[in-house]
Amino acid sequence: MASNVSGTHRQQAGWEAQSAWATGWTGAAAVLMTFGGIMAIFQGIAAIAEDNVFVTTPNFTYAFSLTGWGWIHLILGALILAAGLALFTGATWARAVGVALAGLVMIANFVWLPYAPVWSIVLIVISGFIIWALCSPRRETTP
């Protein structure tokens, strides 16, 4: 079995790519989604508990109750965590779901800006990277 620099192995049946999540940006997106999902769950729990971590801004255009935002972040975090873990298994559906959820996270964190501005901007940038990583082209197995 001979190998080349790109990490593929030549076998009798043809070229066979290693698992997609281990060789490309999908692995990075899966790690970021898993970590981001866990952090969003904690963020949601803190907001539901009405912790003193968050500062509310009066008269904000997109004002919702802190508890409502907590439930939104908790649910999104659980979905992101599940999709991130599914990416590790190589599930194709997890890539499409990951792109959709990352887009929702970008919107939710834009509206969440008055409560945690720095954290929201960081999560918007990370979500943009996740979308790019999941949409970037991959090498597929060739016969």
C-alpha positions in Angstrom: 0.0 0.0 0.0 1.7 3.2 -1.2 0.7 6.6 0.0 1.2 10.1 -1.4 1.6 13.5 0.2 -2.2 14.4 0.2 -3.0 11.6 2.7 -4.7 9.2 0.3 -3.8 5.6 0.0 -3.6 3.6 -3.2 -5.4 0.3 -3.0 -6.4 -2.3 -5.6 -9.9 -0.9 -6.0 -8.7 2.7 -6.6 -8.1 5.9 -4.6 -9.8 6.0 -1.3 -9.9 9.3 0.7 -9.6 9.2 4.4 -12.6 10.2 6.5 -13.8 13.6 5.5 -13.9 15.1 9.0 -10.3 14.2 9.8 -8.7 15.5 6.6 -10.5 18.8 5.9 -12.1 21.8 7.3 -15.1 19.8 8.4 -13.2 18.6 11.4 -12.5 22.2 12.5 -16.2 23.1 11.9 -17.3 20.0 14.0 -15.0 21.0 16.9 -16.2 24.7 16.8 -19.8 23.6 16.6 -19.5 21.2 19.5 -17.7 23.7 21.6 -20.1 26.5 20.5 -23.1 24.4 21.3 -21.9 23.6 24.8 -21.1 27.3 25.4 -24.5 28.3 24.0 -26.2 25.9 26.4 -24.4 27.5 29.3 -25.2 30.9 28.0 -28.9 29.9 27.8 -28.9 28.5 31.3 -27.3 31.7 32.7 -29.9 33.8 30.9 -32.8 31.6 32.0 -31.6 31.9 35.6 -31.5 35.7 35.1 -27.9 35.8 36.2 -26.2 39.1 36.8 -23.7 38.3 34.0 -25.9 40.1 31.4 -26.5 43.8 31.3 -29.8 44.8 29.7 -30.0 47.8 27.5 -33.3 49.8 27.7 -35.1 50.8 24.5 -33.3 48.4 22.2 -35.1 47.8 18.9 -34.9 44.0 19.2 -35.8 43.8 22.9 -36.9 40.5 24.2 -37.0 39.2 27.8 -33.7 37.7 29.0 -35.5 34.4 29.8 -36.8 34.2 26.3 -33.3 34.7 24.9 -32.1 32.1 27.3 -34.5 29.5 25.9 -33.5 30.5 22.3 -29.8 30.0 23.1 -30.4 26.8 25.0 -32.4 25.2 22.1 -29.9 26.5 19.4 -27.0 25.2 21.5 -28.5 21.8 21.9 -29.2 21.6 18.1 -25.7 22.8 17.3 -24.1 20.3 19.7 -26.0 17.5 18.1 -25.1 18.6 14.5 -21.5 19.1 15.5 -21.3 15.6 17.0 -23.0 14.2 13.9 -20.3 15.8 11.7 -17.7 13.7 13.5 -19.5 10.6 12.1 -19.4 12.0 8.6 -23.1 12.4 8.3 -23.9 14.3 5.1 -27.1 15.8 6.5 -25.1 17.4 9.4 -23.2 19.7 6.9 -26.5 21.2 5.6 -28.0 21.4 9.1 -24.7 22.9 10.3 -24.8 25.7 7.7 -28.5 26.5 8.5 -27.8 26.5 12.3 -24.7 28.6 11.9 -26.8 31.2 9.9 -29.4 31.2 12.7 -26.7 31.6 15.3 -25.4 34.6 13.4 -28.8 36.2 13.4 -29.4 35.4 17.1 -26.1 36.8 18.1 -26.6 40.0 16.1 -29.8 40.6 18.1 -28.0 39.5 21.3 -25.4 42.2 20.9 -26.7 44.5 23.7 -26.4 41.7 26.2 -22.9 40.5 25.4 -21.3 42.5 22.6 -17.8 41.0 22.5 -19.0 37.4 22.8 -21.7 38.0 20.2 -19.2 39.4 17.7 -16.8 36.5 18.3 -19.6 34.0 17.7 -20.7 35.8 14.5 -17.2 35.5 13.2 -16.9 31.8 14.2 -20.3 31.0 12.7 -19.1 32.6 9.4 -16.0 30.4 9.5 -18.2 27.3 10.1 -20.4 28.2 7.1 -17.3 28.6 5.0 -15.7 25.4 6.2 -18.9 23.3 5.6 -19.4 24.8 2.2 -15.8 24.5 0.9 -15.3 21.9 -1.8 -13.9 18.5 -0.7 -12.1 15.7 -2.5 -14.4 12.8 -3.0 -13.5 9.1 -3.5 -12.6 8.4 -7.1 -12.6 5.0 -8.7 
